[in-house]
Amino acid sequence: MMAQDLDSLKAGVVKITAKNPNRIGTGVIVGIKGNTTYIATASHVIEGDPSPQVFFYQDAHPHFATVKGMEGGHRKGLAALVVEGDLPSGIQPITFDAETQFAGGEKATVIGFPRMVPIPWAVAEGTITGLVGPDLIFTGPVEEGNSGAPLTVWWTSHRSDHGYCGFL
């Protein structure tokens, strides 16, 4: 995997911290309109905190988010966040591939914020080993803090030949 591909992907991944209790997770920029950024994450990352903090790859300072929607109480639930105001340059939304069919054996990458790993935007590689209904089964080093991270399948070393296929 090429370094510029990872940097480009990291520009669409955010760190999220929430209170009640203290939690850490990952989010994905899904849209930008003017000074407003739309972010998706796993609902359990922010559940109980109406204004979690978001950290962008290009900016070490926290930005407060507003929770716009949440599928609470479900382990697969998603949450929608909005961050408004002066945003760092270089952020970009990630688009998802809803077309690709997976058979298992595909190599995949996760970028997130595992609590036990002191490296921000930590990269973990693994394999999609199969499907259970609509859910992809991913085997790789994933732990608390990776929730809400994008699961990326790289077909070749070229950026145009990969797809973002889902969330952890």
Backbone as a printed PyTorch tensor [residue, N CA C, xyz], in Angstrom:
tensor([[[  0.8590,  -1.1630,   0.0000],
         [  0.0000,   0.0000,   0.0000],
         [  0.9090,   1.2290,   0.0000]],

        [[  0.5800,   2.1810,  -0.8170],
         [  1.4220,   3.3560,  -0.9760],
         [  1.1040,   4.4010,   0.0910]],

        [[  2.1450,   5.1300,   0.5320],
         [  1.9790,   6.1040,   1.6190],
         [  0.9830,   7.1930,   1.2660]],

        [[  0.9870,   7.6920,   0.0120],
         [  0.0520,   8.7570,  -0.3330],
         [ -1.3850,   8.2580,  -0.3020]],

        [[ -1.5980,   6.9810,  -0.5700],
         [ -2.9420,   6.4180,  -0.4730],
         [ -3.4240,   6.4430,   0.9700]],

        [[ -2.5550,   6.0820,   1.8940],
         [ -2.9140,   6.1060,   3.3100],
         [ -3.1820,   7.5220,   3.7890]],

        [[ -2.3490,   8.4720,   3.3890],
         [ -2.5740,   9.8610,   3.7970],
         [ -3.8960,  10.3800,   3.2550]],

        [[ -4.2140,  10.0130,   2.0310],
         [ -5.4830,  10.4290,   1.4390],
         [ -6.6530,   9.8270,   2.2090]],

        [[ -6.5390,   8.5710,   2.5800],
         [ -7.5930,   7.9180,   3.3550],
         [ -7.7090,   8.5440,   4.7440]],

        [[ -6.5810,   8.8200,   5.3790],
         [ -6.5940,   9.4170,   6.7180],
         [ -7.2740,  10.7820,   6.7240]],

        [[ -7.2460,  11.4980,   5.6000],
         [ -7.8930,  12.8120,   5.5050],
         [ -9.4090,  12.7070,   5.6510]],

        [[ -9.9490,  11.5060,   5.5170],
         [-11.3840,  11.2980,   5.6700],
         [-11.7660,  10.5670,   6.9430]],

        [[-10.7770,  10.3090,   7.8090],
         [-11.0080,   9.5780,   9.0570],
         [-10.7730,  10.5200,  10.2340]],

        [[-11.6530,  10.4860,  11.2300],
         [-11.5250,  11.3570,  12.4020],
         [-11.5050,  10.5340,  13.6860]],

        [[-10.8710,  11.1060,  14.6910],
         [-10.9060,  10.5350,  16.0400],
         [-12.0780,  11.1800,  16.7700]],

        [[-12.8210,  10.3870,  17.5280],
         [-13.9640,  10.8930,  18.2880],
         [-13.7800,  10.5170,  19.7500]],

        [[-13.9590,  11.5000,  20.6350],
         [-13.9720,  11.2160,  22.0670],
         [-15.3210,  11.6540,  22.6200]],

        [[-15.8250,  10.8820,  23.5550],
         [-17.1320,  11.1680,  24.1540],
         [-17.0580,  10.9020,  25.6510]],

        [[-18.0040,  11.5090,  26.3770],
         [-18.0720,  11.3460,  27.8350],
         [-19.2970,  10.5260,  28.2070]],

        [[-19.3300,  10.1360,  29.4740],
         [-20.4610,   9.4000,  30.0780],
         [-20.6430,   8.0070,  29.5060]],

        [[-19.7830,   7.0750,  29.6760],
         [-18.4370,   7.1750,  30.2440],
         [-17.4510,   7.6430,  29.1760]],

        [[-16.1930,   7.8080,  29.5620],
         [-15.1760,   8.2340,  28.6010],
         [-14.9900,   7.1570,  27.5420]],

        [[-15.1630,   7.5690,  26.2950],
         [-15.0290,   6.6320,  25.1800],
         [-14.1640,   7.2480,  24.0970]],

        [[-13.5940,   6.3820,  23.2940],
         [-12.8300,   6.7990,  22.1310],
         [-13.2790,   5.9400,  20.9670]],

        [[-13.3380,   6.5370,  19.8010],
         [-13.7430,   5.8010,  18.6160],
         [-13.2680,   6.5170,  17.3710]],

        [[-13.7450,   6.0300,  16.2660],
         [-13.3390,   6.5220,  14.9620],
         [-14.5800,   6.9370,  14.1960]],

        [[-14.4370,   7.9000,  13.3230],
         [-15.5310,   8.3300,  12.4690],
         [-15.0470,   8.5220,  11.0490]],

        [[-16.0020,   8.6330,  10.1400],
         [-15.7110,   8.7870,   8.7220],
         [-16.4020,  10.0420,   8.2150]],

        [[-15.6570,  10.9010,   7.5380],
         [-16.2630,  12.0710,   6.9060],
         [-17.0380,  11.5800,   5.6870]],

        [[-18.3440,  11.8230,   5.6770],
         [-19.1840,  11.3610,   4.5720],
         [-19.6650,  12.5060,   3.6900]],

        [[-19.4430,  13.7460,   4.1260],
         [-19.8320,  14.8860,   3.3080],
         [-19.2900,  16.1850,   3.8580]],

        [[-19.0880,  17.1370,   2.9600],
         [-18.6480,  18.4810,   3.3300],
         [-19.4530,  19.4570,   2.4840]],

        [[-20.0330,  20.4430,   3.1470],
         [-20.7650,  21.4920,   2.4390],
         [-20.4210,  22.8160,   3.1070]],

        [[-19.6280,  23.6380,   2.4100],
         [-19.1890,  24.9020,   2.9940],
         [-18.3490,  24.6560,   4.2330]],

        [[-18.7510,  25.2430,   5.3550],
         [-18.0480,  25.0650,   6.6300],
         [-18.6950,  24.0010,   7.5090]],

        [[-19.4080,  23.0830,   6.8950],
         [-20.0720,  22.0130,   7.6390],
         [-19.5390,  20.6620,   7.1760]],

        [[-19.1380,  19.8440,   8.1370],
         [-18.6560,  18.4940,   7.8510],
         [-19.6150,  17.4890,   8.4680]],

        [[-19.9910,  16.4830,   7.6830],
         [-20.8960,  15.4240,   8.1240],
         [-20.0730,  14.1650,   8.3640]],

        [[-20.2790,  13.5600,   9.5270],
         [-19.4750,  12.4200,   9.9630],
         [-20.3930,  11.2870,  10.3980]],

        [[-20.0180,  10.0610,  10.0310],
         [-20.7290,   8.8700,  10.4990],
         [-19.8030,   8.0860,  11.4200]],

        [[-20.3950,   7.4780,  12.4480],
         [-19.6340,   6.6420,  13.3740],
         [-20.5730,   5.5790,  13.9380]],

        [[-20.0370,   4.7060,  14.7540],
         [-20.8610,   3.7210,  15.4610],
         [-21.5820,   4.4310,  16.6040]],

        [[-22.8700,   4.1600,  16.7680],
         [-23.6590,   4.8910,  17.7680],
         [-23.1490,   4.6850,  19.1920]],

        [[-22.6130,   3.5040,  19.5070],
         [-22.1640,   3.2800,  20.8840],
         [-20.9330,   4.1230,  21.2430]],

        [[-20.2360,   4.6610,  20.2400],
         [-19.0780,   5.5180,  20.5140],
         [-19.5150,   6.8110,  21.1900]],

        [[-20.6560,   7.3690,  20.7700],
         [-21.0670,   8.6900,  21.2630],
         [-22.3250,   8.6560,  22.1170]],

        [[-22.9010,   7.4930,  22.3090],
         [-24.1500,   7.3840,  23.0710],
         [-24.0010,   8.0260,  24.4540]],

        [[-24.9060,   8.9360,  24.7860],
         [-24.8810,   9.6070,  26.0780],
         [-24.1560,  10.9380,  26.0820]],

        [[-23.5390,  11.3170,  24.9690],
         [-22.8250,  12.5940,  24.8870],
         [-23.3830,  13.3940,  23.7080]],

        [[-24.1270,  14.4700,  23.9650],
         [-24.7260,  15.2420,  22.8730],
         [-23.7280,  16.0960,  22.0880]],

        [[-22.5080,  16.2710,  22.6110],
         [-21.5150,  17.0850,  21.8910],
         [-20.1160,  16.4690,  22.0010]],

        [[-19.9080,  15.3340,  21.3320],
         [-18.5850,  14.7020,  21.3720],
         [-17.5420,  15.5700,  20.6660]],

        [[-16.2790,  15.2850,  20.9550],
         [-15.1860,  16.0140,  20.3180],
         [-14.6570,  15.2220,  19.1320]],

        [[-14.3000,  15.9540,  18.0810],
         [-13.7780,  15.3620,  16.8530],
         [-12.3960,  15.9490,  16.5860]],

        [[-11.4630,  15.0790,  16.2060],
         [-10.1080,  15.4920,  15.8560],
         [ -9.8590,  15.0960,  14.4050]],

        [[ -9.4790,  16.0710,  13.5830],
         [ -9.1850,  15.8220,  12.1790],
         [ -7.7070,  15.4950,  12.0090]],

        [[ -7.3880,  14.7520,  10.9530],
         [ -6.0100,  14.3410,  10.6710],
         [ -5.0780,  15.5490,  10.5530]],

        [[ -5.5630,  16.6300,   9.9730],
         [ -4.7390,  17.7940,   9.7100],
         [ -4.7140,  18.7980,  10.8630]],

        [[ -5.3890,  18.5100,  11.9790],
         [ -5.5320,  19.5000,  13.0470],
         [ -5.5990,  18.7900,  14.3990]],

        [[ -4.6640,  19.1100,  15.2870],
         [ -4.6160,  18.4440,  16.5950],
         [ -5.6220,  18.9990,  17.5940]],

        [[ -6.2930,  20.0920,  17.2530],
         [ -7.2350,  20.7200,  18.1790],
         [ -8.6180,  20.0820,  18.0650]],

        [[ -9.3080,  19.9230,  19.1880],
         [-10.6480,  19.3200,  19.1350],
         [-11.6820,  20.2850,  18.5600]],

        [[-12.6530,  19.7110,  17.8840],
         [-13.8160,  20.4430,  17.3720],
         [-15.0390,  19.7650,  17.9780]],

        [[-15.9760,  20.5460,  18.4930],
         [-17.1790,  19.9470,  19.0590],
         [-18.1610,  19.6200,  17.9490]],

        [[-18.7600,  18.4540,  18.0540],
         [-19.7470,  18.0010,  17.0770],
         [-21.1350,  18.0470,  17.7010]],

        [[-22.1290,  18.1050,  16.8530],
         [-23.5210,  17.9970,  17.2650],
         [-24.0500,  16.6690,  16.7500]],

        [[-24.7250,  15.9210,  17.6030],
         [-25.3200,  14.6530,  17.1870],
         [-26.6250,  14.9730,  16.4670]],

        [[-26.7250,  14.5600,  15.2040],
         [-27.9180,  14.8380,  14.4010],
         [-28.8620,  13.6470,  14.3120]],

        [[-28.3520,  12.4720,  14.5630],
         [-29.1860,  11.2770,  14.5150],
         [-28.4220,  10.0960,  15.0560]],

        [[-29.1660,   9.1230,  15.6090],
         [-28.4880,   7.9810,  16.2060],
         [-29.4260,   6.7880,  16.2830]],

        [[-28.8940,   5.6210,  15.9270],
         [-29.5820,   4.3560,  16.1380],
         [-29.0390,   3.7860,  17.4430]],

        [[-29.5540,   4.2510,  18.5560],
         [-29.0310,   3.8410,  19.8520],
         [-29.5080,   2.4710,  20.2710]],

        [[-28.7620,   1.8750,  21.1860],
         [-29.1470,   0.6090,  21.7740],
         [-28.9540,  -0.6010,  20.8850]],

        [[-28.3140,  -0.4340,  19.7530],
         [-28.0840,  -1.5580,  18.8510],
         [-26.5980,  -1.6140,  18.5380]],

        [[-25.9930,  -2.7740,  18.6610],
         [-24.5420,  -2.8750,  18.4930],
         [-24.0740,  -2.5210,  17.0870]],

        [[-24.9740,  -2.5650,  16.1150],
         [-24.6180,  -2.2010,  14.7430],
         [-25.1480,  -0.8240,  14.3660]],

        [[-25.6770,  -0.0750,  15.3370],
         [-26.2650,   1.2290,  15.0510],
         [-25.2350,   2.2590,  14.6200]],

        [[-25.6920,   3.1950,  13.8010],
         [-24.8450,   4.2840,  13.3340],
         [-25.2940,   5.6040,  13.9380]],

        [[-24.4020,   6.5680,  13.9560],
         [-24.7190,   7.9180,  14.4220],
         [-24.2340,   8.9110,  13.3790]],

        [[-24.9850,  10.0060,  13.2350],
         [-24.6190,  11.0910,  12.3260],
         [-24.2220,  12.3080,  13.1510]],

        [[-23.0470,  12.8460,  12.8750],
         [-22.5250,  14.0200,  13.5720],
         [-22.2950,  15.1480,  12.5720]],

        [[-22.3600,  16.3770,  13.0740],
         [-22.0620,  17.5520,  12.2590],
         [-21.0510,  18.4110,  13.0130]],

        [[-20.0130,  18.8490,  12.3030],
         [-19.0430,  19.8010,  12.8350],
         [-19.1140,  21.0360,  11.9410]],

        [[-19.2940,  22.1970,  12.5740],
         [-19.4090,  23.4450,  11.8120],
         [-18.3270,  24.4240,  12.2410]],

        [[-17.9790,  25.3300,  11.3430],
         [-16.9990,  26.3590,  11.6600],
         [-15.7590,  26.2380,  10.8130]],

        [[-14.6840,  26.8620,  11.2750],
         [-13.4130,  26.8040,  10.5550],
         [-12.8630,  25.3900,  10.6320]],

        [[-12.7800,  24.7590,   9.4950],
         [-12.3240,  23.3810,   9.4290],
         [-10.9500,  23.3330,   8.7760]],

        [[-10.1520,  22.3370,   9.1200],
         [ -8.8240,  22.2520,   8.5230],
         [ -8.9110,  22.0100,   7.0150]],

        [[ -7.9510,  22.5520,   6.2860],
         [ -7.9150,  22.2940,   4.8470],
         [ -7.4130,  20.8720,   4.6220]],

        [[ -7.7970,  20.3030,   3.5200],
         [ -7.3330,  18.9650,   3.1790],
         [ -8.2390,  17.8350,   3.6200]],

        [[ -9.2730,  18.1250,   4.4220],
         [-10.1870,  17.0410,   4.7920],
         [-11.0040,  16.6670,   3.5590]],

        [[-11.4190,  15.4190,   3.4950],
         [-12.1970,  14.9850,   2.3400],
         [-13.1390,  13.8660,   2.7360]],

        [[-14.2920,  13.8160,   2.0870],
         [-15.2290,  12.7390,   2.4000],
         [-14.7750,  11.4170,   1.7960]],

        [[-15.2050,  10.3530,   2.4180],
         [-14.9660,   9.0040,   1.9210],
         [-16.2650,   8.5060,   1.3020]],

        [[-16.1640,   7.9400,   0.1200],
         [-17.3440,   7.3530,  -0.5160],
         [-17.2900,   5.8450,  -0.3270]],

        [[-18.4580,   5.2510,  -0.2120],
         [-18.5340,   3.8200,   0.0580],
         [-18.9290,   3.0430,  -1.1810]],

        [[-18.4240,   1.8410,  -1.2850],
         [-18.6920,   0.9470,  -2.3970],
         [-19.7980,  -0.0120,  -1.9790]],

        [[-20.9780,   0.1900,  -2.5300],
         [-22.1150,  -0.6760,  -2.2000],
         [-22.3400,  -1.7370,  -3.2690]],

        [[-21.4870,  -1.7810,  -4.2760],
         [-21.6760,  -2.6740,  -5.4180],
         [-20.8840,  -3.9770,  -5.3170]],

        [[-19.6930,  -3.9110,  -4.7510],
         [-18.7900,  -5.0570,  -4.7660],
         [-19.3490,  -6.2220,  -3.9620]],

        [[-19.2210,  -7.3980,  -4.5160],
         [-19.6080,  -8.6330,  -3.8390],
         [-18.3320,  -9.2850,  -3.2910]],

        [[-18.3790,  -9.7240,  -2.0500],
         [-17.2120, -10.3290,  -1.4210],
         [-17.4260, -11.8230,  -1.2410]],

        [[-16.3620, -12.5680,  -1.4790],
         [-16.4240, -14.0140,  -1.3320],
         [-15.6290, -14.4900,  -0.1250]],

        [[-14.7620, -13.6500,   0.3800],
         [-13.8530, -14.0330,   1.4530],
         [-12.4450, -14.1440,   0.9010]],

        [[-11.4840, -13.8200,   1.7320],
         [-10.0920, -13.8630,   1.3200],
         [ -9.5390, -12.5200,   0.8790]],

        [[-10.3950, -11.4930,   0.7790],
         [ -9.9320, -10.1730,   0.3680],
         [ -9.1500,  -9.5090,   1.5050]],

        [[ -8.0280,  -8.8980,   1.1660],
         [ -7.2330,  -8.1540,   2.1420],
         [ -7.9200,  -6.8190,   2.4100]],

        [[ -7.9350,  -6.3970,   3.6680],
         [ -8.6140,  -5.1580,   4.0450],
         [ -7.7710,  -4.3930,   5.0620]],

        [[ -8.0050,  -3.0810,   5.1120],
         [ -7.2830,  -2.1830,   6.0080],
         [ -8.2730,  -1.4010,   6.8500]],

        [[ -7.9200,  -1.1850,   8.1110],
         [ -8.7110,  -0.3620,   9.0250],
         [ -7.7870,   0.7360,   9.5480]],

        [[ -8.2860,   1.9760,   9.5680],
         [ -7.5460,   3.0730,  10.1900],
         [ -8.3920,   3.5710,  11.3480]],

        [[ -7.8210,   3.5730,  12.5470],
         [ -8.6040,   3.9850,  13.7000],
         [ -7.7420,   4.3870,  14.8750]],

        [[ -8.3580,   4.3510,  16.0370],
         [ -7.7410,   4.8650,  17.2570],
         [ -7.8570,   3.8730,  18.4010]],

        [[ -7.2450,   2.6950,  18.2630],
         [ -7.3260,   1.7360,  19.3590],
         [ -6.7470,   2.3250,  20.6380]],

        [[ -7.4990,   2.1600,  21.7170],
         [ -7.1200,   2.7610,  23.0010],
         [ -5.7420,   2.2900,  23.4730]],

        [[ -5.3870,   1.0630,  23.2140],
         [ -4.1370,   0.5080,  23.7270],
         [ -2.9350,   0.7910,  22.8250]],

        [[ -3.1540,   1.4230,  21.6720],
         [ -2.0580,   1.7310,  20.7480],
         [ -1.8430,   3.2380,  20.7560]],

        [[ -0.6660,   3.7080,  21.1540],
         [ -0.4460,   5.1490,  21.2830],
         [ -0.2520,   5.8780,  19.9540]],

        [[ -0.3580,   5.1810,  18.8380],
         [ -0.1530,   5.7920,  17.5280],
         [ -1.4910,   6.2890,  16.9900]],

        [[ -1.6240,   7.5980,  16.7270],
         [ -2.8750,   8.0840,  16.1390],
         [ -2.9950,   7.6360,  14.6850]],

        [[ -4.1950,   7.4380,  14.2370],
         [ -4.4880,   6.9700,  12.8870],
         [ -3.7230,   5.6670,  12.6380]],

        [[ -3.8570,   4.7370,  13.5820],
         [ -3.1710,   3.4480,  13.4960],
         [ -3.7760,   2.6150,  12.3670]],

        [[ -2.9190,   1.9600,  11.6200],
         [ -3.3390,   1.1380,  10.4890],
         [ -3.2670,  -0.3260,  10.8990]],

        [[ -4.3590,  -1.0450,  10.6890],
         [ -4.3990,  -2.4860,  10.9540],
         [ -4.8220,  -3.1870,   9.6710]],

        [[ -4.1390,  -4.2570,   9.3580],
         [ -4.4840,  -5.0160,   8.1640],
         [ -5.0110,  -6.3750,   8.5640]],

        [[ -5.9290,  -6.8670,   7.7690],
         [ -6.5300,  -8.1620,   8.0270],
         [ -7.1670,  -8.7020,   6.7650]],

        [[ -8.1010,  -9.6150,   6.9550],
         [ -8.7390, -10.2890,   5.8330],
         [-10.2360, -10.3620,   6.0560]],

        [[-10.9860, -10.1750,   4.9820],
         [-12.4190, -10.4550,   5.0230],
         [-12.5480, -11.9550,   4.8220]],

        [[-13.0370, -12.6500,   5.8300],
         [-13.0680, -14.1110,   5.7720],
         [-14.4080, -14.6680,   5.3320]],

        [[-15.4160, -13.8280,   5.2480],
         [-16.7100, -14.3170,   4.7960],
         [-17.8170, -13.3410,   5.1130]],

        [[-19.0290, -13.8320,   4.9740],
         [-20.2340, -13.0370,   5.1990],
         [-21.1940, -13.7960,   6.0970]],

        [[-21.9120, -13.0440,   6.9200],
         [-23.0390, -13.5780,   7.6790],
         [-24.1820, -12.6120,   7.4120]],

        [[-25.0900, -13.0120,   6.5330],
         [-26.1360, -12.0940,   6.0980],
         [-25.4820, -10.9310,   5.3830]],

        [[-25.8430,  -9.6910,   5.7440],
         [-25.2200,  -8.5320,   5.1020],
         [-23.8940,  -8.1150,   5.7450]],

        [[-23.4750,  -8.8090,   6.7940],
         [-22.2860,  -8.4150,   7.5530],
         [-21.0280,  -9.1010,   7.0340]],

        [[-19.9680,  -8.3010,   6.8510],
         [-18.6660,  -8.8400,   6.4950],
         [-17.9680,  -9.3130,   7.7620]],

        [[-17.2970, -10.4410,   7.6850],
         [-16.5080, -10.9470,   8.8040],
         [-15.0520, -10.5700,   8.5330]],

        [[-14.4960,  -9.7420,   9.4210],
         [-13.1310,  -9.2350,   9.2740],
         [-12.2710,  -9.8090,  10.3800]],

        [[-11.1380, -10.3900,  10.0070],
         [-10.1840, -10.8570,  11.0060],
         [ -8.9490,  -9.9810,  10.9090]],

        [[ -8.6420,  -9.3370,  11.9900],
         [ -7.4970,  -8.4410,  12.0560],
         [ -7.4140,  -7.8750,  13.4570]],

        [[ -6.3380,  -7.1810,  13.7700],
         [ -6.1710,  -6.6200,  15.1110],
         [ -7.0570,  -5.3890,  15.3240]],

        [[ -8.2480,  -5.6210,  15.8230],
         [ -9.2170,  -4.5510,  16.0640],
         [ -9.5890,  -4.5800,  17.5370]],

        [[ -9.6640,  -3.3980,  18.1520],
         [-10.0030,  -3.3200,  19.5680],
         [-10.7820,  -2.0460,  19.8470]],

        [[-11.0890,  -1.8070,  21.1090],
         [-11.8160,  -0.6030,  21.4940],
         [-11.1070,   0.6220,  20.9290]],

        [[-11.8580,   1.5050,  20.3160],
         [-11.3060,   2.6860,  19.6620],
         [-11.3810,   2.5910,  18.1520]],

        [[-11.4680,   1.3550,  17.6280],
         [-11.6350,   1.1670,  16.1930],
         [-13.1010,   1.2510,  15.7620]],

        [[-14.0240,   1.2280,  16.7020],
         [-15.4420,   1.2880,  16.3430],
         [-15.7300,   2.5430,  15.5340]],

        [[-16.4440,   2.3700,  14.4380],
         [-16.7790,   3.4690,  13.5480],
         [-15.7750,   3.6710,  12.4300]],

        [[-14.6940,   2.8890,  12.4230],
         [-13.6420,   3.0370,  11.4100],
         [-14.0940,   2.4880,  10.0640]],

        [[-13.5430,   3.0460,   8.9630],
         [-13.8580,   2.4870,   7.6510],
         [-13.0700,   1.2040,   7.4160]],

        [[-13.7000,   0.2570,   6.7670],
         [-13.0520,  -0.9740,   6.3350],
         [-12.7700,  -0.7950,   4.8460]],

        [[-11.5090,  -0.8400,   4.4630],
         [-11.0880,  -0.5380,   3.0970],
         [-10.4830,  -1.7660,   2.4570]],

        [[-10.9480,  -2.0910,   1.2630],
         [-10.3880,  -3.1990,   0.5040],
         [ -9.5320,  -2.6080,  -0.6080]],

        [[ -8.2870,  -3.0560,  -0.6680],
         [ -7.3430,  -2.5660,  -1.6770],
         [ -7.1830,  -3.6490,  -2.7400]],

        [[ -7.5930,  -3.3230,  -3.9520],
         [ -7.4910,  -4.3080,  -5.0370],
         [ -6.0790,  -4.3320,  -5.6060]],

        [[ -5.4500,  -3.1590,  -5.7140],
         [ -4.0630,  -3.0460,  -6.1740],
         [ -3.4180,  -1.9430,  -5.3430]],

        [[ -2.2220,  -1.5430,  -5.7120],
         [ -1.5590,  -0.4590,  -4.9810],
         [ -1.9970,   0.9140,  -5.4710]],

        [[ -2.8940,   0.9810,  -6.4380],
         [ -3.3390,   2.2700,  -6.9780],
         [ -4.6250,   2.7130,  -6.3050]],

        [[ -4.6930,   3.9990,  -5.9800],
         [ -5.8500,   4.5470,  -5.2680],
         [ -7.1520,   4.2950,  -6.0130]],

        [[ -7.1340,   4.3070,  -7.3250],
         [ -8.3780,   4.1340,  -8.0760],
         [ -8.8980,   2.7010,  -8.0090]],

        [[ -8.1090,   1.8040,  -7.4850],
         [ -8.4950,   0.3980,  -7.4590],
         [ -8.7670,  -0.1100,  -6.0530]],

        [[ -9.4980,   0.6590,  -5.2750],
         [ -9.8900,   0.1940,  -3.9480],
         [-11.2900,   0.6890,  -3.6570]],

        [[-11.8900,   0.1210,  -2.6480],
         [-13.2210,   0.5640,  -2.2580],
         [-13.3650,   0.5850,  -0.7550]],

        [[-14.1250,   1.5380,  -0.2570],
         [-14.4490,   1.6060,   1.1580],
         [-15.7510,   0.8490,   1.3100]],

        [[-15.7110,  -0.2660,   1.9970],
         [-16.8650,  -1.1510,   1.9430],
         [-17.7110,  -1.1680,   3.2020]],

        [[-17.2880,  -0.5610,   4.2780],
         [-18.1400,  -0.6060,   5.4530],
         [-17.4870,  -0.0140,   6.6810]],

        [[-18.1850,  -0.1670,   7.7970],
         [-17.7450,   0.3420,   9.0950],
         [-17.4340,  -0.8130,  10.0220]],

        [[-16.5680,  -0.5550,  10.9980],
         [-16.3610,  -1.5070,  12.0930],
         [-17.2620,  -1.1270,  13.2290]]])
